[in-house]
Amino acid sequence: MKKILISVLTACSLIPAHADLFQYTATFSDAGEANPSSGTGFGTVDYNSTLHTLALSVNFSGLTGLTTASHIHAATAVAGTGNAGVATTTPTFVGFPLGVSSGSFANTLDLTLASSWNPSYVTAHGGTTAQAELDLVAAIAAGKAYWNIHSTFSPGGEIRGFLTAVPEPCSLSLLGLGGIAFLARRSFSRKS
């Protein structure tokens, strides 16, 4: 076990750190919305702190209504729950499929451009896109930002997903090894 751990640690130290790319996922459902939708979806959001971009991708289906808008809201008072104002593009992301009950979408927002933001969010966050970016990224990292899909069935939002950080591969490897070591030690203790 020690040899495996040393091998993983060595491999992880050889992989260059990409501190400028932060990955998040969102699992969409009606949780947090005031409606009984059976709609679902899964999305990814990749924040690049060097390029100041948000790369967005989502697949959704089963909406009760037809899509009318989609954007990211931030920041809720408590992580993983609550409501917040729209932070990104209003009324909807450019290119988001409207008038459908299922679909997919991918686009990249340039966070240095005012057009990527809700003007009210920028005003409330220092009046600059730079401060709006810092505040949105802090909200996302704290679990206080959600991606919402609005529809004719529920204009206030039919489904949403809070953004959750994706652990980088070395952390997952170390976590898995820790679990294996725990189970091996536990099994060895029982035999003794």
DRENPAKOL-533579 format. One record per residue (C-alpha): x, y, z; residue number from 1. Coordinates in steps of 0.001 Angstrom, whole numbers, plus 500000, padded with zeros to 6 digits. Example, Ala and Ser with C-alpha at 12.3 -4.5 7.8 and 13.67 -1.06 7.14 Angstrom:
# residues 2
- 512300:495500:507800:1;
- 513670:498940:507140:2;
END
This chain:
# residues 192
- 500000:500000:500000:1;
- 502841:502397:500814:2;
- 504400:501769:497377:3;
- 501085:502552:495662:4;
- 500647:505746:497692:5;
- 504187:506874:496858:6;
- 503547:506138:493165:7;
- 500337:508192:493139:8;
- 501957:511085:495017:9;
- 504887:511048:492601:10;
- 502569:510994:489573:11;
- 500482:513842:490997:12;
- 503577:515955:491588:13;
- 504575:515511:487922:14;
- 501218:516737:486603:15;
- 501356:520492:486064:16;
- 498892:522461:488167:17;
- 496202:524297:486231:18;
- 495158:526757:488901:19;
- 493602:528958:486238:20;
- 490840:526445:485356:21;
- 488081:525667:487838:22;
- 485412:523135:486907:23;
- 481858:522932:488240:24;
- 478810:520804:487499:25;
- 475084:521358:487983:26;
- 472396:518695:488220:27;
- 469080:520284:487240:28;
- 465743:519460:488870:29;
- 462706:521254:490292:30;
- 464320:521312:493765:31;
- 464230:524895:494978:32;
- 461607:525913:492433:33;
- 457946:526514:493268:34;
- 456616:523923:490831:35;
- 456301:520159:490376:36;
- 458369:519752:487196:37;
- 459700:516427:485981:38;
- 462351:518225:483942:39;
- 465984:517279:484430:40;
- 469366:518252:483106:41;
- 473097:518221:483617:42;
- 475482:521079:482987:43;
- 479116:522046:483306:44;
- 480684:525420:483954:45;
- 484433:525913:483495:46;
- 485878:529147:484863:47;
- 489235:530248:483453:48;
- 490773:532935:485677:49;
- 493499:533774:483148:50;
- 491185:534219:480165:51;
- 488297:535538:482336:52;
- 485776:533198:480728:53;
- 482939:530911:481731:54;
- 482504:527947:479364:55;
- 478918:526706:479699:56;
- 477380:523437:478558:57;
- 474019:521834:479387:58;
- 471655:519093:478242:59;
- 468077:519190:479543:60;
- 464814:517350:478895:61;
- 461293:516736:480139:62;
- 460319:520328:480839:63;
- 456611:520860:481390:64;
- 456739:524202:479599:65;
- 458777:525651:476746:66;
- 462030:527448:477543:67;
- 461948:531231:477868:68;
- 465340:532039:479458:69;
- 468442:530664:481128:70;
- 471198:532268:483191:71;
- 473211:531997:486405:72;
- 471886:533461:489649:73;
- 474075:534528:492602:74;
- 474586:534744:495521:75;
- 472152:532966:497800:76;
- 472421:533539:501551:77;
- 473022:529833:502237:78;
- 474956:527362:500075:79;
- 472793:524964:498057:80;
- 469475:526656:498773:81;
- 467546:529891:498383:82;
- 467028:532436:495658:83;
- 469218:535176:494238:84;
- 469163:537729:491460:85;
- 470430:537075:487942:86;
- 474182:537587:487617:87;
- 474858:536725:483965:88;
- 473357:537677:480611:89;
- 469762:538903:480569:90;
- 467206:538066:479454:91;
- 468985:534804:478486:92;
- 472291:533365:477332:93;
- 472969:534141:473680:94;
- 472144:531037:471650:95;
- 470203:529266:474400:96;
- 467412:527244:472713:97;
- 464072:528955:473345:98;
- 460584:527518:472850:99;
- 461625:523898:473479:100;
- 461072:521353:476262:101;
- 464431:519639:475747:102;
- 467725:520580:474190:103;
- 471377:521322:474617:104;
- 473477:524454:474764:105;
- 477158:525386:474809:106;
- 478720:528821:474797:107;
- 481556:530750:476402:108;
- 481056:534048:478201:109;
- 483836:536641:478136:110;
- 483533:538059:481651:111;
- 485390:541242:480683:112;
- 482455:542241:478446:113;
- 479429:544043:479871:114;
- 477218:541987:477525:115;
- 477995:538853:479572:116;
- 476363:540350:482648:117;
- 473060:541502:484045:118;
- 473678:545278:484272:119;
- 472014:545339:487715:120;
- 474492:542738:488988:121;
- 477465:544795:487772:122;
- 476042:547946:489382:123;
- 475459:546158:492685:124;
- 478998:544732:492618:125;
- 481225:547763:492345:126;
- 480152:548954:488910:127;
- 482866:547024:487044:128;
- 482928:543682:485264:129;
- 486152:542881:487133:130;
- 484455:543146:490546:131;
- 481344:541366:489258:132;
- 483610:538496:488129:133;
- 485338:538279:491524:134;
- 481998:538234:493341:135;
- 480394:535672:491022:136;
- 483411:533369:491244:137;
- 483345:533638:495049:138;
- 479626:532770:495042:139;
- 480196:529785:492742:140;
- 483091:528496:494876:141;
- 480942:528850:498020:142;
- 478044:526856:496504:143;
- 475848:529957:496417:144;
- 475259:530172:492659:145;
- 472777:528236:490541:146;
- 472023:527867:486853:147;
- 468324:528263:486140:148;
- 466163:527347:483139:149;
- 462897:529304:482928:150;
- 459822:528188:480975:151;
- 456252:529063:480046:152;
- 455127:526620:482752:153;
- 457155:528405:485411:154;
- 458362:531872:484382:155;
- 460293:532212:487657:156;
- 462270:529052:486849:157;
- 461258:525483:486069:158;
- 464511:523688:486891:159;
- 467820:524687:488441:160;
- 471132:523258:489528:161;
- 473545:524653:492098:162;
- 477126:524731:490836:163;
- 479366:522204:492592:164;
- 483158:521994:492296:165;
- 484677:519040:490455:166;
- 487701:517672:492371:167;
- 490878:517442:490336:168;
- 492058:513884:489488:169;
- 494910:513624:492005:170;
- 492601:514487:494886:171;
- 490215:511764:493752:172;
- 493075:509253:493527:173;
- 494290:510087:497011:174;
- 490752:509926:498380:175;
- 490258:506501:496787:176;
- 493554:505240:498181:177;
- 492608:506509:501620:178;
- 489365:504523:501435:179;
- 491194:501381:500309:180;
- 493735:501763:503129:181;
- 490936:502211:505651:182;
- 489116:499091:504451:183;
- 492352:497058:504355:184;
- 493265:498134:507885:185;
- 489737:497401:509083:186;
- 489804:493930:507485:187;
- 493242:493220:508978:188;
- 492015:494301:512458:189;
- 489063:491909:512312:190;
- 491346:488972:511484:191;
- 493638:489691:514431:192;
END
